[in-house]
Amino acid sequence: MNQETSELRDIINSQDDIILIIARDYGIENVNRSGLTLLDKNREDVIGEKCYQALHAKAEPCQYCPFTQTMKTKQTEVVERYDTTLGKHFRIKSTPILSERGDAVKCILSIRDVTERVNTEAKLKRMQQELNLNRRLVAIGQVAAGMTHEINNPLTGVIAFSQMLMQMDIPENMKEAVEVIFDGASRVVGIVDRLRTFARQDRPEKEYTDLNAIIGNTLAMRSYEMRSNGIEVTTHLATNLPETVANVGQLQQVLLNIIINAEQAMATSSLQKKLTITTEQVADRIRVSISDSGPGIPEEIIYRLFDPFFTTKDNTSGMGLGLNISHGIITEHGGEIRAQSEPGSGATFIIDLPIVAETREREPAKPADVEQAEPVGARILVVDDEPHICRALDRLLTKNGHQVDTTSSPLKALEMLSEAEYDLILLDLRMPDMNGIEFYDHIKAISPALQQKVVCVTGDVVSAQNEAFLHETGIPCVAKPFGVSELMRQVRHVLEGEKNDAQVTYSRS
């Protein structure tokens, strides 16, 4: 071996890249030290072996092989691929060795491990996707907050007036019609509540949570789609299921993702479409199992379901982030999520969450409000920019013995406070010209004590500004649309100087 050949061999052996000399028949004529390290073989065992046998344990050339292309085109070919056998990403470059006549007689195959770079790029891409997703969720939350306010304002009048009518001595046929109106409006209340919950899903706060209730609300959100697609839903929800501490919106996001995936899996199935959801306590865990009757998940991909950007859908159906984000949410909650499936027999997603025993002291139950005497004769100011809500509150409060003044103008309300003394103010937070927060600040200059006699009545309790205001001041708030009995409870509590446990009260009646 001459000095030039020896130096060339040393140079090739010093390379971190794997370098092989491949003959036309795919036989390996030479390999450097990095290649032997990767293959964990001696040189004598590699020389003469087919490259697809040595590198990939295959019986025939690989479909993606750049060497095959190089021998056809006489050009350098480069591919990047993930090697399932070695569990790494490789950049494979095939460079032709040409004869004097210009024929490709063999080639140099250089293989570089690019796993770290690919993982870094995937991580950056995932972070960017999650950032974009969070921005969209924030935008959705802002839209949802505005929508709930706009829906709740007219809905408040419908519910309040229908409740007052039902309490009156009216003909039976009219009472039936009013009950239909009230029931329909109450159904809309449920829809708005679920929209409100979804609007709050990006918030990090956690609370004691009833998993069965979250499942019920999530199924209600998809009830129309599942009925339209002929999906039969069965639930087996354990009674007395322990609570956990969780972010309600995030758990709902996980359940929605799994349920929608199940709907899509069953969409093309000729079998009866069934979705079954079960909750149970297993040791010190709460378990929810979601099963579908779809085609199942192939064994070769089930272990990759929670990988970022892995998807079996086309490019228009998703980015492959849903289950990955769901996995992150459940893990952050101290839980586990996994999938089980047999091809042709559907799939089951299992979520285990920790049981968190409540340590807060519960106050003894108070006697029912209906049994307590109703204070009468208070002078109450209603400030709300919706005239029909002012009329409803005027009629309701007057019926209960109070003296009521109403105005849709916060500026006019400040003049009225300067001219008369009021025992209570019912205040909307979202108004033009001056919002409720600004109005509350102006009250202090007129009568600081009156700030303790304010009850907020608003359809927008999900905005960060309103939430922060309610938290800082501690004043009670009745969320629109409110029920007559709930509003009167809050009025009585404030007039009597009592304080409620729940600062924001939602009503279904």
C-alpha positions in Angstrom: 0.0 0.0 0.0 1.6 3.3 -1.0 1.7 6.4 1.1 -1.1 8.1 -0.9 -3.5 5.2 -0.5 -2.7 4.9 3.2 -3.3 8.7 3.8 -6.6 8.4 1.9 -7.7 5.5 4.0 -6.8 7.4 7.2 -8.8 10.4 6.0 -11.9 8.3 5.3 -11.6 6.5 8.6 -11.4 9.8 10.5 -14.8 10.9 9.2 -17.8 10.8 11.6 -20.0 10.1 8.6 -20.4 6.5 7.5 -18.7 6.0 4.2 -19.2 2.9 2.0 -18.0 2.1 -1.6 -20.9 0.3 -3.3 -20.5 -1.8 -6.6 -23.2 -1.9 -9.3 -24.6 -5.1 -7.8 -25.1 -3.4 -4.4 -22.1 -5.2 -2.9 -20.0 -3.4 -0.3 -16.4 -3.0 -1.5 -15.2 -0.9 1.3 -16.4 0.7 4.6 -14.8 3.1 7.0 -14.4 2.8 10.8 -17.7 4.7 11.5 -19.6 2.3 9.4 -18.2 -0.7 11.2 -19.1 0.9 14.5 -22.7 1.5 13.4 -23.1 -2.0 12.1 -21.1 -3.5 15.0 -19.4 -5.9 12.7 -15.8 -6.8 11.5 -14.6 -5.6 8.1 -14.4 -9.2 6.8 -18.1 -9.7 7.6 -19.2 -6.6 5.8 -17.1 -6.7 2.6 -19.1 -8.4 -0.1 -22.4 -8.1 1.7 -25.3 -6.3 -0.1 -25.8 -2.8 1.3 -29.5 -3.4 1.9 -28.7 -6.5 3.9 -26.0 -4.9 6.0 -27.7 -1.7 6.7 -31.4 -2.6 6.8 -31.6 -6.4 7.1 -33.7 -6.5 3.9 -33.8 -9.1 1.2 -34.0 -6.6 -1.7 -33.0 -3.0 -2.5 -34.8 -0.3 -0.5 -37.5 1.6 -2.3 -36.1 5.0 -1.4 -32.4 4.0 -2.2 -30.4 7.0 -3.6 -27.7 4.5 -4.9 -30.3 3.1 -7.4 -31.1 6.6 -8.7 -27.4 7.5 -9.0 -26.7 4.5 -11.1 -29.5 5.6 -13.5 -28.8 9.3 -13.6 -25.1 9.4 -13.0 -25.8 12.3 -10.7 -25.4 12.8 -6.9 -28.6 11.9 -5.1 -29.5 12.9 -1.5 -32.3 11.7 0.7 -33.3 12.0 4.4 -35.2 9.3 6.1 -36.0 7.8 9.5 -34.5 4.3 10.0 -37.0 2.3 12.1 -34.4 -0.4 12.8 -31.8 1.9 14.3 -34.3 4.5 15.5 -32.4 7.4 13.9 -32.7 10.0 11.2 -30.1 9.8 8.4 -29.0 12.0 5.5 -27.8 9.6 2.8 -25.8 11.0 -0.1 -24.9 8.8 -3.1 -22.0 10.1 -5.3 -21.2 8.3 -8.6 -17.7 7.0 -9.5 -17.4 7.3 -13.3 -15.3 5.3 -15.7 -13.3 7.0 -18.4 -16.2 6.5 -20.8 -18.5 8.3 -18.3 -20.4 5.2 -17.0 -21.3 4.9 -13.4 -19.4 1.9 -12.2 -19.9 2.2 -8.5 -20.6 5.0 -6.0 -19.6 6.5 -2.7 -22.4 6.2 -0.1 -22.0 8.7 2.8 -24.5 8.5 5.7 -24.8 11.2 8.3 -26.7 10.9 11.6 -29.0 14.0 11.7 -31.3 12.9 14.5 -30.3 15.8 16.8 -30.9 18.4 14.1 -34.3 16.8 13.0 -35.4 16.6 16.6 -34.5 20.2 17.2 -36.3 21.4 14.1 -39.4 19.3 15.1 -39.3 20.8 18.6 -39.1 24.4 17.2 -41.9 23.6 14.7 -44.0 22.2 17.5 -43.4 25.3 19.7 -44.4 27.5 16.8 -47.5 25.4 16.1 -48.4 25.5 19.8 -47.9 29.3 19.9 -50.1 29.7 16.9 -52.7 27.3 18.5 -52.6 29.4 21.7 -53.1 32.6 19.7 -56.1 31.0 18.0 -57.5 29.9 21.4 -57.1 33.4 22.8 -58.9 34.8 19.8 -61.6 32.2 20.2 -61.9 33.1 23.8 -62.3 36.8 23.0 -64.9 36.1 20.4 -66.7 33.7 22.8 -66.7 36.3 25.5 -68.4 38.8 23.2 -70.8 36.2 21.9 -71.9 35.2 25.4 -72.5 38.8 26.4 -74.6 39.5 23.3 -76.6 36.3 23.7 -77.1 36.6 27.5 -78.5 40.1 27.4 -81.7 39.3 25.4 -81.9 35.9 27.0 -82.0 37.5 30.4 -85.2 39.3 29.6 -86.8 36.3 28.1 -86.1 34.1 31.2 -87.0 36.8 33.7 -90.3 37.7 32.1 -91.3 34.1 31.5 -90.6 33.2 35.1 -92.7 36.1 36.3 -95.5 35.1 34.0 -95.4 31.5 35.3 -95.9 32.9 38.8 -99.0 34.8 37.8 -102.6 33.6 37.6 -102.9 33.2 33.8 -105.0 30.8 31.7 -103.6 27.2 31.4 -103.1 27.5 27.6 -101.0 30.6 28.1 -99.1 29.0 31.0 -98.2 26.1 28.7 -96.9 28.5 26.0 -94.8 30.4 28.6 -93.3 27.2 29.9 -92.3 26.2 26.4 -90.6 29.7 26.0 -88.9 29.2 29.4 -87.7 25.7 28.6 -86.3 26.8 25.2 -84.5 29.7 26.7 -83.1 27.4 29.4 -81.6 25.1 26.8 -79.9 28.1 25.2 -78.5 28.9 28.7 -76.8 25.5 28.7 -75.3 26.1 25.3 -73.9 29.5 26.4 -72.5 28.0 29.6 -70.6 25.4 27.5 -69.3 28.2 25.3 -68.3 30.1 28.4 -66.3 27.1 29.7 -64.6 26.7 26.3 -63.7 30.3 26.3 -61.9 29.9 29.6 -59.9 26.7 28.5 -56.6 28.4 28.1 -56.5 29.6 31.7 -54.1 27.7 34.0 -56.3 27.8 37.1 -57.3 24.4 38.5 -60.2 23.6 40.8 -62.0 20.6 42.3 -63.7 19.0 39.4 -66.4 16.4 38.8 -65.2 14.4 35.9 -68.7 13.0 35.2 -70.0 16.6 34.8 -67.2 17.5 32.3 -68.1 14.4 30.3 -71.8 15.3 30.2 -71.0 18.9 29.0 -68.6 17.6 26.4 -71.1 15.1 25.0 -73.7 17.8 24.9 -71.4 19.9 22.7 -71.2 17.1 20.2 -74.8 15.7 20.6 -76.0 17.2 17.3 -73.1 15.9 15.2 -73.3 12.5 16.7 -77.1 12.2 16.2 -76.6 13.4 12.6 -73.9 10.8 12.0 -76.0 8.0 13.5 -73.6 7.4 16.5 -75.2 5.7 19.5 -73.7 7.0 22.7 -73.7 4.9 25.9 -72.3 6.1 29.2 -71.4 4.1 32.3 -70.6 6.9 34.8 -69.7 5.7 38.3 -71.8 7.2 41.1 -69.9 8.9 43.9 -66.9 9.2 41.7 -64.1 11.0 43.7 -63.0 14.5 42.6 -59.7 15.6 41.2 -58.1 19.0 40.9 -58.0 20.0 37.2 -58.4 22.8 34.7 -61.9 22.1 33.4 -61.4 23.7 30.0 -58.2 21.7 29.3 -59.8 18.4 30.3 -62.7 19.2 28.0 -60.3 19.9 25.2 -58.7 16.4 25.7 -62.1 14.7 25.8 -63.3 16.6 22.7 -60.2 15.7 20.8 -60.6 12.0 21.5 -64.4 12.0 20.8 -64.0 13.8 17.5 -61.2 11.4 16.5 -63.6 8.5 17.3 -66.4 10.1 15.2 -64.0 10.4 12.3 -62.8 6.8 12.7 -66.4 5.5 12.6 -67.5 7.8 9.7 -66.6 5.3 7.0 -67.5 2.2 9.0 -70.3 0.0 7.7 -70.8 -1.4 11.2 -73.1 0.1 13.8 -71.5 3.2 15.2 -71.2 3.1 18.9 -69.3 5.4 21.4 -69.1 4.2 25.0 -67.7 6.2 27.8 -67.0 4.7 31.2 -65.8 6.2 34.5 -64.6 4.3 37.5 -62.3 4.4 40.5 -59.2 2.1 40.1 -57.1 2.0 43.2 -56.1 5.7 43.9 -57.0 6.8 40.4 -60.0 8.0 38.5 -60.3 6.3 35.1 -62.3 7.3 32.0 -62.4 5.0 29.1 -63.6 6.1 25.7 -64.3 3.3 23.2 -65.5 3.4 19.6 -66.6 0.7 17.1 -64.4 2.0 14.3 -61.8 0.0 12.3 -59.2 0.1 15.1 -55.6 1.3 15.1 -52.9 -0.7 13.3 -50.4 -2.3 15.6 -47.4 -0.6 13.8 -48.6 2.9 14.5 -50.4 2.7 17.9 -47.1 3.5 19.7 -46.7 6.7 17.7 -50.2 8.2 18.3 -49.0 10.7 20.9 -45.9 11.8 18.9 -46.0 15.4 17.7 -47.1 15.9 14.0 -47.9 12.2 13.6 -51.3 11.8 11.9 -53.0 9.3 9.7 -55.3 12.1 8.3 -54.7 14.1 5.1 -53.2 17.5 5.2 -56.6 19.2 5.4 -57.8 17.3 8.5 -55.2 18.3 11.1 -51.5 18.8 12.0 -51.1 15.8 14.2 -50.9 17.9 17.4 -54.2 17.0 19.0 -53.2 13.8 20.8 -49.7 15.1 21.6 -51.2 18.2 23.3 -53.7 16.0 25.0 -50.9 13.8 26.3 -49.1 17.0 27.6 -52.3 18.2 29.4 -52.9 14.8 31.1 -49.3 14.5 32.1 -49.3 18.0 33.6 -52.3 17.0 35.6 -50.3 14.1 37.1 -52.2 11.5 35.0 -51.6 9.0 32.2 -53.2 8.5 28.8 -52.9 5.5 26.5 -54.6 3.7 23.7 -55.7 0.1 23.2 -56.9 -1.4 20.0 -57.3 -4.6 18.0 -57.6 -4.0 14.2 -61.3 -4.4 13.2 -62.5 -4.2 16.8 -62.4 -0.5 17.5 -60.2 1.5 19.8 -60.2 2.6 23.4 -58.5 5.6 24.9 -57.9 5.3 28.7 -57.2 8.4 30.9 -56.1 7.9 34.5 -56.2 10.9 36.8 -55.1 11.2 40.5 -57.8 11.4 43.1 -57.3 14.6 45.1 -59.2 14.6 48.4 -60.7 17.9 49.3 -59.1 19.4 52.4 -61.2 22.6 52.6 -63.6 22.8 55.5 -67.2 22.7 54.4 -69.6 25.1 56.2 -72.8 23.7 57.4 -75.7 24.1 55.0 -77.9 27.1 55.6 -81.6 26.9 55.7 -83.3 27.2 52.4 -83.6 30.8 51.2 -87.3 30.4 50.5 -87.9 30.0 54.2 -86.2 33.3 55.1 -88.1 36.6 55.3 -87.6 38.9 52.3 -86.4 42.4 53.2 -88.7 45.0 51.7 -88.7 48.8 51.2 -85.2 49.1 49.9 -84.4 51.8 47.4 -82.5 50.2 44.5 -80.8 51.7 41.4 -80.5 49.5 38.3 -77.8 50.5 35.8 -77.9 48.5 32.6 -77.7 49.6 29.0 -80.3 47.0 27.9 -83.8 48.6 28.3 -85.7 45.3 28.5 -83.4 44.1 31.4 -84.1 47.4 33.2 -87.9 46.8 32.7 -87.6 43.2 33.9 -85.6 44.2 37.0 -87.9 47.1 37.8 -91.0 44.8 37.6 -89.4 42.0 39.6 -88.0 44.2 42.4 -91.1 46.4 42.6 -93.2 43.2 43.0 -91.1 42.3 45.9 -91.7 45.6 47.7 -88.7 47.6 46.7 -88.5 51.2 45.3 -86.7 51.0 42.0 -85.0 53.5 39.7 -83.5 52.4 36.4 -81.2 54.0 33.8 -79.3 52.8 30.8 -76.8 55.7 31.2 -73.9 55.4 33.7 -73.4 59.2 33.6 -77.1 59.7 34.4 -76.7 57.1 37.2 -73.9 59.1 38.8 -76.2 62.2 38.9 -79.0 60.1 40.5 -76.6 58.9 43.2 -75.7 62.5 44.0 -79.4 63.4 44.3 -80.7 60.5 46.3 -79.6 57.8 48.7 -79.8 54.1 47.6 -79.6 50.9 49.6 -78.4 48.8 46.6 -77.1 49.1 43.1 -77.5 46.4 40.4 -74.7 47.2 38.0 -73.9 45.9 34.5 -70.2 45.7 33.8 -70.2 46.0 30.0 -71.8 49.3 28.9 -70.9 52.1 26.4 -69.6 55.5 27.4 -68.5 54.2 30.8 -68.2 50.6 31.8 -69.2 49.1 35.2 -65.6 49.1 36.5 -65.2 52.8 35.9 -68.6 53.5 37.4 -67.7 51.5 40.5 -64.6 53.7 41.0 -66.7 56.9 40.7 -69.0 55.6 43.5 -66.2 56.0 46.0 -66.2 59.8 45.6 -69.9 59.9 46.3 -70.3 57.3 49.1 -67.5 54.8 49.9 -69.9 52.7 51.9 -72.2 52.3 48.9 -69.4 50.3 47.2 -70.3 47.5 49.6 -73.9 47.6 48.3 -73.2 46.7 44.7 -74.2 43.5 42.9 -72.9 43.1 39.4 -75.3 41.7 36.8 -73.4 40.8 33.7 -73.2 38.5 30.8 -69.4 38.8 30.5 -67.6 37.1 33.4 -64.9 35.4 31.2 -62.9 38.5 30.2 -59.7 38.9 32.1 -60.5 42.5 33.0 -63.9 41.7 34.6 -62.5 38.6 36.4 -59.7 40.6 37.9 -62.1 43.4 39.0 -64.4 40.9 40.7 -61.5 39.2 42.4 -60.0 42.4 43.7 -63.2 44.0 45.0 -64.9 40.8 46.2 -68.3 42.1 45.3 -71.0 39.5 44.3 -71.9 39.0 40.7 -74.9 37.3 39.1 -74.1 36.0 35.7 -76.7 36.6 33.0 -79.1 35.0 32.2 -80.1 34.8 35.9 -83.1 33.1 37.4 -85.6 35.2 39.5 -85.0 33.3 42.7 -81.2 33.5 42.4 -81.2 37.2 41.8 -83.5 37.8 44.8 -81.2 35.7 47.0 -78.3 37.9 46.1 -80.3 41.1 46.7 -81.3 39.8 50.1 -77.8 38.8 51.0 -76.3 42.2 50.2 -79.2 44.1 51.9 -78.7 42.1 55.0 -74.9 42.4 54.9 -74.3 38.7 54.3 -71.5 37.3 52.1 -71.9 34.4 49.8 -69.3 31.6 49.3 -69.5 31.8 45.5 -68.6 35.3 44.3 -70.0 34.6 40.7 -73.3 32.8 40.7 -74.7 31.0 37.7 -78.4 30.1 37.6 -80.4 27.5 35.8 -83.8 28.5 37.0 
